[in-house]
Amino acid sequence: MPEKVKIFKTLDEQLQIFKNKGLVINDYNKAKKILLRENYFFINGYRHLFLKSVSNRVFIEGTTFDELYSLFLFDRKFRNIIFKNVLTIENNIKSIISYQLSKKYGYKEKDYLNPKNFSSKKEDTNRVKDLIFKMKRQIRINGEKHSATYHYLNKYGYVPLWIMVKVLSFGIVGELYAILKPEDKSGVAQYYRLDIDVLENYLVMLANYRNLCAHEDILYENRTQRIIDDTKYHEYLKIPMMDSEYIYGKNDIFALIIILKQMLSDEEFRLLMREIEYELNILEGKLNSISINKVLDRMGMPTNYKDILDIESGVLV
């Protein structure tokens, strides 16, 4: 069978598609302006919560375009909140790793990029070579583009690690941590009071969320392939279980919240939670056809999510 071809639809046609599926449009001119500015495809991506069922893909009776757009706007604001906090952790982990390695191995590339400084496991040999190549490549590519790297290259002839990390992606920093010697991994992980393998998993997940936020993908209902280990937060909040697994906080937004709880300072995390609660309250006031609890469930957030603030964090201060 030939593939279906997606053809161009005018704003009026796009609204008619929504209307045919049962969406109530109270102000056509306003809705058309929103579709032109925001894109039908992106707004339509938020329809799932408002559909009657997976098989009956029409909107719940009474669902309005304004509700659909409100969820879209909530996710944008929520994404901005998460993004700035993940960036905080990115900066922190770069600083901690560069400090640990520079103190132990030196501050010139030939010193801190010596293969002997990394894992000696046979299975890690290619990973070490690949990571060193990537880091040297970043120096070549970004040396002239960033003022700090340019300054050190031209004045001193080398780029110290605490400067170099500024041009490394979060993903590469996670790869760097993964090939460190166990004692160096421990030196970084103990700052967060985390097991070294747990931190390695968290860094991969955080890098994925960073990229998702940077590309403005749908965040609130995102599920990751990786899962986090059970924590004291799951137990304290009495998160329900199914088939011996917690139903929230494993590979969903609440799993991300648990990671942030353990890697942000208490003050940073408290502000994060206040901002999330504020945006959820605004969204709740704009929903009529569904409840805010349905949104929380889709996010993987237990209804008592705010109680996580009462649990002691692990970050050393």
C-alpha positions in Angstrom: 0.0 0.0 0.0 1.3 3.5 -0.8 2.2 5.7 2.2 -0.3 8.3 3.3 0.8 11.7 2.3 0.5 14.6 4.8 -0.7 17.6 2.9 -0.7 21.3 3.9 -3.7 22.4 6.0 -4.9 25.9 6.5 -5.5 27.3 10.0 -9.3 26.9 9.4 -8.8 23.3 8.3 -6.6 22.6 11.3 -9.4 23.9 13.6 -11.9 21.8 11.7 -9.9 18.7 12.4 -10.0 19.5 16.1 -13.7 20.3 15.9 -14.4 17.0 14.1 -12.8 15.2 17.0 -15.1 16.9 19.5 -12.8 19.8 20.7 -14.8 22.9 21.7 -13.4 26.1 20.2 -14.9 29.2 21.8 -12.9 31.8 20.1 -11.8 31.0 16.5 -9.8 34.1 15.9 -7.8 33.6 19.1 -7.3 29.9 18.3 -6.1 30.7 14.8 -3.5 33.1 16.1 -2.3 30.5 18.6 -1.9 27.9 15.9 0.0 30.2 13.6 2.3 31.2 16.4 2.8 27.8 18.1 2.2 25.2 15.4 -0.7 22.8 15.2 1.6 19.7 15.3 3.1 20.7 18.7 -0.2 21.7 20.3 -1.9 18.5 19.0 0.9 16.5 20.8 -0.9 17.4 24.1 -4.2 15.9 23.2 -3.8 12.4 24.8 -4.9 13.4 28.3 -8.1 14.8 26.9 -9.1 11.8 24.7 -11.9 9.5 25.8 -9.7 6.4 25.5 -6.8 4.9 23.5 -9.2 3.2 21.2 -11.9 6.0 21.1 -9.7 8.9 20.0 -12.1 11.7 20.3 -12.0 14.4 23.0 -13.8 14.1 26.3 -17.1 15.9 26.0 -16.7 19.6 26.8 -12.9 19.7 26.3 -11.9 23.1 25.0 -9.1 24.4 22.9 -8.1 26.7 25.8 -7.6 23.6 28.0 -5.4 21.9 25.4 -3.4 25.1 25.0 -3.1 25.5 28.8 -1.4 22.1 29.1 0.9 23.1 26.3 1.8 26.3 28.1 2.2 24.4 31.4 4.7 22.1 29.8 6.7 25.0 28.4 7.0 26.6 31.8 7.7 23.3 33.5 10.4 22.6 30.9 12.1 25.9 31.6 12.0 25.2 35.4 13.6 21.8 34.9 16.1 23.0 32.3 17.6 25.7 34.5 18.0 23.3 37.4 19.6 20.6 35.3 22.0 23.3 34.0 22.9 24.0 37.7 23.8 20.4 38.2 25.7 20.3 34.9 27.8 23.2 36.1 28.3 21.7 39.6 29.4 18.3 38.3 31.8 19.8 35.8 33.4 21.9 38.6 33.7 18.9 40.9 35.2 16.6 38.3 37.7 19.1 37.1 38.8 19.9 40.6 39.2 16.2 41.5 41.2 15.4 38.4 43.3 18.6 38.2 44.3 18.2 41.9 45.5 14.6 41.3 46.7 14.6 37.7 47.7 18.1 36.8 46.3 21.0 34.8 47.7 20.5 31.2 46.0 18.3 28.6 49.0 16.0 28.3 48.7 15.4 32.1 45.0 15.1 32.7 44.3 13.3 29.4 46.9 10.6 30.0 45.2 7.2 29.4 46.8 5.9 32.6 44.5 8.2 34.6 41.4 6.3 33.6 39.9 2.9 34.1 42.4 0.1 33.4 39.6 -2.5 32.7 40.2 -4.2 29.4 36.5 -3.7 28.4 37.0 0.1 28.9 40.1 0.4 26.7 38.1 1.6 23.6 35.9 3.9 25.7 38.9 5.6 27.2 40.5 6.1 23.7 37.3 7.4 22.3 36.7 9.8 25.2 40.2 11.3 25.1 39.8 11.7 21.3 36.5 13.6 21.8 38.0 15.9 24.5 41.0 16.7 22.3 38.7 17.4 19.4 36.6 19.8 21.5 39.8 21.7 22.3 40.6 22.0 18.6 37.0 22.9 17.6 36.2 25.4 20.4 39.7 26.7 21.1 39.1 29.8 18.9 35.4 30.1 19.6 35.3 30.6 23.4 37.0 33.5 25.1 38.3 31.5 28.0 39.8 28.6 25.9 41.2 31.1 23.4 42.9 33.1 26.2 44.6 30.0 27.7 45.7 28.6 24.3 47.2 31.8 23.2 48.7 33.0 26.4 49.8 29.7 28.0 49.6 27.1 25.1 47.2 24.8 27.0 43.7 24.6 28.3 43.3 23.5 32.0 40.5 21.1 32.7 38.5 23.6 34.8 38.3 25.7 31.6 37.9 22.8 29.2 34.8 21.5 30.9 32.9 24.6 29.9 32.9 23.5 26.2 32.1 19.8 26.9 28.6 18.6 26.5 26.8 17.1 29.6 26.8 13.8 27.7 30.6 13.8 27.3 31.0 14.7 31.0 28.9 11.7 31.9 31.1 9.5 29.7 34.2 11.0 31.4 32.8 10.1 34.8 32.0 6.5 33.6 35.7 5.8 32.7 37.3 7.3 35.8 39.1 5.1 38.2 36.9 3.8 41.1 38.7 6.0 43.6 38.1 9.1 41.5 34.5 8.2 40.9 34.1 7.9 44.6 35.7 11.3 45.2 33.0 12.9 43.0 30.1 10.8 44.2 30.7 11.4 47.9 29.9 15.0 47.4 26.3 13.9 46.7 26.5 11.0 49.2 25.6 8.7 46.3 26.9 5.3 45.2 29.2 5.6 42.2 27.0 3.4 40.0 23.9 5.4 41.0 25.6 8.7 40.1 26.7 7.3 36.7 23.1 6.3 35.9 21.8 9.7 37.1 24.3 11.6 34.8 23.1 9.7 31.8 19.5 10.4 32.6 20.1 14.1 33.3 22.0 14.5 30.0 19.0 13.0 28.2 16.6 15.4 30.0 18.9 18.3 29.2 18.7 17.5 25.5 15.0 17.0 25.6 14.5 20.4 27.3 16.9 22.1 24.9 15.0 20.8 21.9 11.6 21.8 23.4 10.2 18.3 23.3 7.2 17.3 25.4 8.5 16.9 28.9 5.7 16.3 31.4 4.8 12.8 30.3 8.3 11.7 29.2 9.4 8.2 30.2 13.1 7.1 30.0 14.5 3.7 29.0 16.7 3.8 32.1 15.2 3.4 35.6 16.5 4.6 38.9 17.0 2.4 41.9 14.5 2.3 44.7 15.2 5.1 47.2 14.1 6.2 50.7 11.9 8.7 49.0 9.7 6.0 47.4 9.3 4.3 50.8 8.7 7.5 52.8 6.0 8.7 50.4 4.4 5.3 50.4 4.2 5.2 46.6 1.9 2.3 45.5 3.5 -0.8 44.0 2.4 -3.1 41.2 4.1 -6.5 40.6 6.7 -5.5 43.3 7.6 -2.3 41.5 6.8 1.3 42.4 4.4 2.8 39.9 5.9 6.3 40.2 9.4 7.6 40.5 11.3 5.0 38.4 11.6 6.3 34.8 9.2 9.2 34.9 9.2 12.9 35.9 9.1 12.0 39.6 12.2 9.9 39.0 13.8 13.1 37.7 12.5 15.0 40.8 14.1 12.4 43.0 17.4 12.9 41.2 17.2 16.6 41.5 16.4 16.2 45.2 19.7 14.4 45.7 21.9 16.7 43.6 20.6 20.2 44.2 21.1 22.1 47.4 18.2 22.2 49.8 17.5 25.8 48.9 17.6 25.2 45.2 15.3 22.2 45.5 12.8 24.0 47.6 12.6 26.8 45.1 12.2 24.2 42.3 9.3 22.6 44.1 7.6 26.0 44.8 7.8 26.8 41.1 6.4 23.5 40.0 3.5 23.7 42.5 2.8 27.2 41.3 2.5 26.1 37.7 0.4 23.1 38.6 -2.0 25.4 40.5 -2.4 27.7 37.5 -3.0 24.7 35.3 -5.6 23.2 37.7 -7.6 26.5 37.6 -7.8 26.2 33.8 -8.9 22.6 33.6 -12.6 21.6 33.4 -12.8 18.3 31.5 -10.1 16.5 33.5 -8.7 16.8 37.0 -5.2 17.9 37.9 -4.7 14.4 39.4 -4.9 13.0 35.9 -2.1 15.3 34.9 0.0 14.2 38.0 -0.6 10.6 37.1 0.6 11.1 33.6 3.7 12.8 34.9 4.4 9.9 37.3 3.9 12.3 40.3 2.2 11.0 43.4 -0.5 13.3 44.8 1.7 13.8 47.9 4.7 14.8 45.9 5.3 17.9 48.0 6.1 15.8 51.0 9.5 15.0 49.4 10.6 18.4 50.8 10.4 17.0 54.3 13.0 14.3 53.7 16.6 15.0 54.3 18.7 15.4 51.1 22.1 13.9 50.5 24.1 16.9 49.2 27.0 18.0 51.3 27.2 21.7 52.0 
